[in-house]
Amino acid sequence: MTTVIATAYHTIPVLFENDDIIAVDKPEKLASIPERNREKISLLKVLTETLQRKLYVVHRLDKQVSGVIVFAKNPQAHRYLNTLFEHRQVSKTYIALVQGVIADASGVIDKPLRRFGSGRMGEDADRGKACRTEFTVEERLPGCTLVRLYPLTGRKHQIRAHCFSIGHPIVGDTLYGDKALQKTFPRLMLHSAEIRFYFPSREQVRIESTIPKSFLEALAEIRKKR
């Protein structure tokens, strides 16, 4: 099985692989799937060209987000994983640095979201779709909070929009938050740290991604302000 996929632009570690799925560590600023210009590099394009096989999209990470992402290798695995995601039988954990200091040790963001014309997701109690995100505080920093997030649903931009909705946009998120302030950070401080689910055999797979250097370096700069 493959361990690392190297390209002229990125080195992509393979976190897990068997006959049915492949999970890789997506770098930030690389689109998960082709964008409008399909000639541009994307993770799916890199993987299919390198492995010389068709892969099936199971879920996505925003372009600016790093971490665990899973692709299916065959139609059967694709259908199975789609069913797991649809029935919320996939556990996902994210690490994020958000603006402001969160006082509570943990909490739940339970706000329906819908897409607006700007492409942003926003709270809408009447027309929004149910969304739920749990979080725990890992560390309080000067003007920021490091949190661990557990999205129980999988809406577009859910974590980003939910954090913004409680007054704590993710650091470096120019779509949700003060654009001028957010541009001063080198990346969106959101990382997909872990995915867990069961294979049909009832064997649990737990796929983890360590926090990347770009995230840790930005975190270290903020810690220096103490």
N, C-alpha and C positions, 0 to 999 in steps of 0.2 A: 504494500500500500504506500501511497505518497506521503511524505512527511513535510515537505516544503515546496511551494510553487514559486519559482523565481521568475520575474519579468524585468524588463528594462526600467520599469517604474516602481514596482513593489516586490517585496518578499512576503509571501502569504503563507503562514504556518497552517498546516492541516491539523486540526484538533482531534478529529475522530473520523474514521472511515471504515465502512464494511461494504458488503455487496449491494446494500440498499441505499445508503446515505453517505454524504460527505459533509463534514462541518469544518469550517475554516475560520480563521481569525481575521476579520475584515479591517483593514486600516481606515482611519478617518479620511474623508475627502475623496473616497472612491465610491462611485455609485454602485448599488447592489445589482441593478439590472440596467439595460440600455436606456438612456434618456431620449429626448426627442431626436437628437442627432445620433442615430444608431451606429455611426462610425466611431464615436468617442469610446474610449476605454471604459469598461465596466467590469465588476467582479465576475458576473456570469460569463461575459465574453472571454475574459482571461482564463477562467476555469475550463470552459468548453474547448477552447483552442489548445490549451496546454494538455488536458487529459484526452483530447480527441474523442469526446463522447457527448451525447446529449444529456443535459441536466434539467431538472424540473424545479421551478420556483415554489417554495413552500411558504416562506415569509420574507419580509424585507427589513433592512435597517436603513434609516435615512442616510444620505450621502455623508453627512458630517459625523455620523456616529460610528464608533469602532466596536469590535468585539465579535461574539459568537453569531454565526449565521449558518443555517442548515439548508442543503439542497438534496433532493431525492435523485436517485440514479435510474429509477424505472417507474412506469406508470402505477404499479401496485403500491410501492412505497409512497409515491406521491399522493394517492388516494387515502392511504392510511394516515399519513401525517396531516393532510388537510382536515380529516375527520377529527383528529386530536386537537388541532388548533380551533376548529369550529366549536367543539364541545368543551373548550377551556381545560383540556387535560395536559397542557404543556405549562410547566412552571418556568417563569423567566425572572431573572434578577438583573437589575441594572445598578450601576454606580454613577452618581451625578454630583456635581458641585453646583449649588444654587445660590442666587443672590440673596443676601439678608440672613439673619440669624433666626433659625426656627427654635422656638422655646420648648415645644413638646418633644418628648423622647421618641414618639411614634405617632402615626395618624393614618387616616384614610381620606382620600379625595374621591368623592362619589358625585361626579357632575357629568350630565349628558353633554356630548359634544356634537357639533356638526361643522361641515366645511363652509367657509365663507368665500366670496368672490376673489378675495386676495390670495387664496390658497392656504390661508391659515385656518386652523381649527379653533372653534370658540364655544364657550358654554351657551347652551340654548335649552332651557327647561321644557319648552313646548315641542320643538322639532328635532332636538338632538337625540343621538343614540346613547343608550346606557354605557357608562364608562366608570371603571373603578380601579384605583391605584392605591396600594398600601405603601407606607414608607417607614423607615427607622433612621434615626440620626446616628451617624458614625462619628462625626467630629465637628465641633464649632470652631470656625476660623474668623479672622478679622473681616467682618462684613459678608461672610459666606458660611454655608453649611454643607458638609459632605454627607450625603444621604445614600441609603440603599433602598431601591424602589422595586416593587413587585406588582407589575400590571396584571390585573385579573381579566382584563379584556384586551383586545388588540387593535384599537382604532388608529388611524393615521395620526401621527404626531401626538399620540395620547399623553405620553409622559411630559413632553415639552409644553403642551397646552394646559395640562393639569397643574404643573408647577407654576406656570404663569398665572393661572386662575386664582391661586392662593397668595399671590404677591411675591413669589419666589422663582422668577424665571431662571432657567439654567444658564450658568455662566458661559459666555461666548455665543449665545443664541441670538443672532441678529434678526430672526423672524419674530421672536417673542421676547420683547424687552426693549430697553433703550438702545437703539441701533448704534449710536455714537459710542456709548459705554461698552457695549458688547464687542465692538470691533477692536477694542484694545487687547482682547485676549486671543491667543494663537489658535484656539480650536474650540469647538463645542464640547463642553465638559460632560459628556454623556457616553457611557461605555456599557455594552452588553456583556455582563460578566459570567452569566451561567444560564444554561437551558437544561431542563430535566423532563424526561418522559419515559414511557414504557414501550418496549417493542411488543409485538403480538405474542411473543414467548413469555411475556410478563417480566422479562429482564429489564431492569431500570438502567437507562443511560444518563449519565451526568456529564455534561460537556462544559468545561470552564475555560475562561480566557483571563490571563493576568492583565492588570492595568498597564497600558502602554506607556512608554517613556515620555511621549508628548504630553500625556495627562499628568504624570507624576512631576514633570518639570514645571508645568503651570501651577500645580498644587504647591510645590516647594517655594515658588516665588511669592505666593500669597501667605504662606506660613512665615516668611521672613518679616512680614509686617507686624508680627506679634510684639 
